[in-house]
Amino acid sequence: MPLLNKLATVTADGPRPTSLTRLRIVLTVFFALDGFVFAGWVVRIPAIKEQTGASASELGLALLGVSAGAVVTMMLTGRLCRRFGSHAVTVGCGVLLPLTVALPPLTHTPLALGLVLVVFGAAYGGINVAMNSAAVDLVAALRRPVMPSFHAAFSLGGMIGSGLGGLVAGHLSPTRHLLALTVIGLVVTAAAGPSLVRHPSPRPPEQIRTPQPRGLDRNVRGLVLVFGLIALCTAYGEGALADWSALHMEQDLGARPGVAAASYACFAFAMTIGRLSGTALLERLGRTRTLVFGGATGAAGMLLGSLAPWAWLALVGFAITGLGLANIFPVAVERAGALAGPTGVAAASTLGYGGMLLGPPAIGFMADWFSLPTALTSVALLAAVAATIAFATRHTATT
C-alpha cells in the first residue's frame, strides 16, 4: 500500500512520472482485457450461427444489436466520464463486459441473439469510450504519441483470445468457453480496477468537463468529424474481419475450424506488431503520412485476403491488412481528443466504433446479395477512402 500511495502522489505541477507509468500499465491491462473478451466472442460466431440456425443476413441483423447497444451507449459514456471520471467508468464497464459475453451462447434463435447482443454491445461501447478518454488524458500528460501502444494491447488481447478460442473450439462448447471468459474478465477487473479508481486523472477536473459540444469552434467540429470518418473507415474493416474472416475461411476456402480461427489471430498479431512500433513510426513520419500509408497498405492487403484462392494466401492478406490499419484508428481518436477533449473522444469513438460494429451486418447483407469474398472487398474500399481523406485534409489537420 505505501508503494501505491507513493505512485499515486501528485505534485503541484502534475502527476509524478512514476504515477503516470503506473496509470499507463493499468490502462494497458484494460485495453488487453477488452480485446481478449471480444475476440473470444468472435471466434465462436460460426458455432453460434449454427446453433441459432441463422442465415447470413439474419446473423447480420443479430450483429446489428451489438452496433445499436454500443453506439447509443457511447455518447452517454462521454457524459458519465465528465461527471464521474473516465477511470471509474472504465472499471464499471470492465465488470459489465465479461458478464454480458456469456449471454450469446444461451440463445437459440436469431431474434434472441440480437437482443442479448444489444446488452453486450452496450458494455463494449462503454468501456471503449471510457478507456480511450483516459488514454487521451495520459497521452497529453506524457507529451508523446503513445496512443498506439494502448491499442497494441487491445490487439494483443485479441490475438490471445482468438488463438485460445481456436484451440478450445473443438473441445469446449461456446457456453463453457464464454463463461470461462466471464470468470477471467471479472478476476482481471477485480485485480486492476481498484488501482485505476484510486489513481487521479492527469488532466485537471475542469478540463475533463469541458469543452461541451456547443462550445466547440466550427473548424474544430469539422476536424473532429474528419478524424471520426477516418476512424469509421478503418474500424469498419476491423469489425468485418473480426466477425466474418473465420466464416470466410471455412465456407469459401474450406479451412478447418482451427485454421479458420487463426485468420483473426493473424490480423490481430499484425496489428499488435504495427501498433507496438506506432510511436516510433509517428515520431518519424508524422500523423498524415502514417494515415495515408496505412490506409493504402490496408486496402492492398484486404484485396488479397478477400480474393485469394488459397487459405494460406488469405492469411497473408489479413496480416498485411492488420499492419496497414494498425495505427489509423488510435491516431484518429487521439487527434480528436487533443482537439476537443472528452467530447472529441466520444464523437470520434462513436463514429469509429459505429463503423466497426455496423460493418459486420453490412457484410452480411452484401454476402447474401453477392458473395462473402465480394462483400469483404468493401473493407479495402473504405481503407482507401480513409487514406484519401487524410491526404485531402493534410493542410488543415495537424501532421
DATA-V130697 format. One record per backbone hydrogen bond with DSSP energy under -0.5 kcal/mol. CO is the residue of the C=O (numbers start at 1). NH is the residue of the N-H. If there is no record, write none. Layout:
co=<CO | CO>
nh=<NH | NH>
This chain:
co=<1 | 2 | 3 | 4 | 6 | 9 | 11 | 14 | 16 | 17 | 18 | 19 | 20 | 21 | 22 | 23 | 24 | 25 | 26 | 27 | 28 | 29 | 30 | 31 | 32 | 33 | 34 | 35 | 36 | 37 | 38 | 39 | 41 | 42 | 44 | 45 | 46 | 47 | 48 | 49 | 49 | 55 | 56 | 57 | 58 | 59 | 60 | 61 | 62 | 63 | 63 | 64 | 65 | 66 | 67 | 68 | 69 | 70 | 71 | 72 | 73 | 74 | 75 | 76 | 77 | 78 | 79 | 80 | 80 | 81 | 85 | 86 | 87 | 88 | 89 | 90 | 91 | 92 | 92 | 93 | 94 | 95 | 96 | 97 | 99 | 100 | 103 | 104 | 109 | 110 | 111 | 112 | 113 | 114 | 115 | 116 | 117 | 118 | 119 | 120 | 121 | 122 | 123 | 124 | 125 | 126 | 127 | 128 | 129 | 130 | 131 | 132 | 133 | 134 | 135 | 136 | 137 | 138 | 139 | 139 | 144 | 146 | 146 | 147 | 147 | 148 | 149 | 150 | 151 | 152 | 153 | 154 | 155 | 156 | 157 | 158 | 159 | 160 | 161 | 162 | 163 | 164 | 165 | 168 | 168 | 173 | 174 | 175 | 176 | 177 | 178 | 179 | 180 | 181 | 182 | 183 | 184 | 185 | 186 | 187 | 188 | 189 | 192 | 193 | 194 | 195 | 204 | 204 | 205 | 207 | 212 | 213 | 217 | 218 | 219 | 220 | 221 | 222 | 223 | 224 | 225 | 226 | 227 | 228 | 229 | 230 | 231 | 232 | 233 | 234 | 235 | 236 | 237 | 238 | 239 | 240 | 241 | 244 | 245 | 246 | 247 | 248 | 248 | 249 | 249 | 250 | 256 | 257 | 258 | 260 | 260 | 261 | 261 | 262 | 263 | 264 | 265 | 266 | 267 | 268 | 269 | 270 | 271 | 272 | 273 | 275 | 275 | 277 | 278 | 279 | 280 | 281 | 281 | 282 | 286 | 287 | 288 | 289 | 290 | 291 | 292 | 293 | 294 | 295 | 296 | 297 | 298 | 299 | 300 | 301 | 302 | 303 | 304 | 310 | 311 | 312 | 313 | 314 | 315 | 316 | 317 | 318 | 319 | 320 | 321 | 322 | 325 | 325 | 327 | 328 | 329 | 330 | 331 | 332 | 333 | 334 | 335 | 336 | 337 | 340 | 340 | 341 | 341 | 342 | 343 | 344 | 345 | 346 | 347 | 348 | 349 | 349 | 350 | 351 | 352 | 353 | 354 | 355 | 356 | 357 | 358 | 359 | 360 | 361 | 362 | 363 | 364 | 365 | 366 | 371 | 372 | 373 | 374 | 375 | 376 | 376 | 377 | 378 | 379 | 380 | 381 | 382 | 383 | 384 | 385 | 386 | 387 | 388 | 389 | 391 | 393 | 393 | 399>
nh=<5 | 6 | 7 | 8 | 9 | 16 | 14 | 11 | 20 | 21 | 22 | 23 | 24 | 25 | 26 | 27 | 28 | 29 | 30 | 31 | 32 | 33 | 34 | 35 | 36 | 37 | 38 | 39 | 40 | 41 | 42 | 43 | 44 | 45 | 48 | 49 | 50 | 51 | 52 | 53 | 54 | 59 | 60 | 61 | 62 | 63 | 64 | 65 | 65 | 66 | 67 | 68 | 69 | 70 | 71 | 72 | 73 | 74 | 75 | 76 | 77 | 78 | 79 | 80 | 81 | 82 | 83 | 84 | 85 | 85 | 89 | 90 | 91 | 92 | 93 | 94 | 95 | 95 | 96 | 97 | 98 | 99 | 100 | 101 | 102 | 103 | 106 | 107 | 113 | 114 | 115 | 116 | 117 | 118 | 119 | 120 | 121 | 122 | 123 | 124 | 125 | 126 | 127 | 128 | 129 | 130 | 131 | 132 | 133 | 134 | 135 | 136 | 137 | 138 | 139 | 140 | 141 | 142 | 143 | 144 | 146 | 149 | 150 | 150 | 151 | 152 | 153 | 154 | 155 | 156 | 157 | 158 | 159 | 160 | 161 | 162 | 163 | 164 | 165 | 166 | 167 | 168 | 169 | 171 | 172 | 177 | 178 | 179 | 180 | 181 | 182 | 183 | 184 | 185 | 186 | 187 | 188 | 189 | 190 | 191 | 192 | 193 | 196 | 197 | 198 | 199 | 207 | 208 | 209 | 210 | 215 | 216 | 221 | 222 | 223 | 224 | 225 | 226 | 227 | 228 | 229 | 230 | 231 | 232 | 233 | 234 | 235 | 236 | 237 | 238 | 239 | 240 | 241 | 242 | 243 | 244 | 245 | 248 | 249 | 250 | 251 | 252 | 253 | 253 | 255 | 254 | 260 | 261 | 262 | 263 | 264 | 264 | 265 | 266 | 267 | 268 | 269 | 270 | 271 | 272 | 273 | 274 | 275 | 276 | 277 | 278 | 279 | 281 | 282 | 283 | 284 | 285 | 286 | 286 | 290 | 291 | 292 | 293 | 294 | 295 | 296 | 297 | 298 | 299 | 300 | 301 | 302 | 303 | 304 | 305 | 306 | 307 | 308 | 314 | 315 | 316 | 317 | 318 | 319 | 320 | 321 | 322 | 323 | 324 | 325 | 326 | 328 | 329 | 331 | 332 | 333 | 334 | 335 | 336 | 337 | 338 | 339 | 340 | 341 | 343 | 344 | 344 | 345 | 346 | 347 | 348 | 349 | 350 | 351 | 352 | 353 | 354 | 354 | 355 | 356 | 357 | 358 | 359 | 360 | 361 | 362 | 363 | 364 | 365 | 366 | 367 | 368 | 369 | 370 | 375 | 376 | 377 | 377 | 378 | 379 | 380 | 381 | 382 | 383 | 384 | 385 | 386 | 387 | 388 | 389 | 390 | 391 | 392 | 393 | 394 | 396 | 397 | 287>
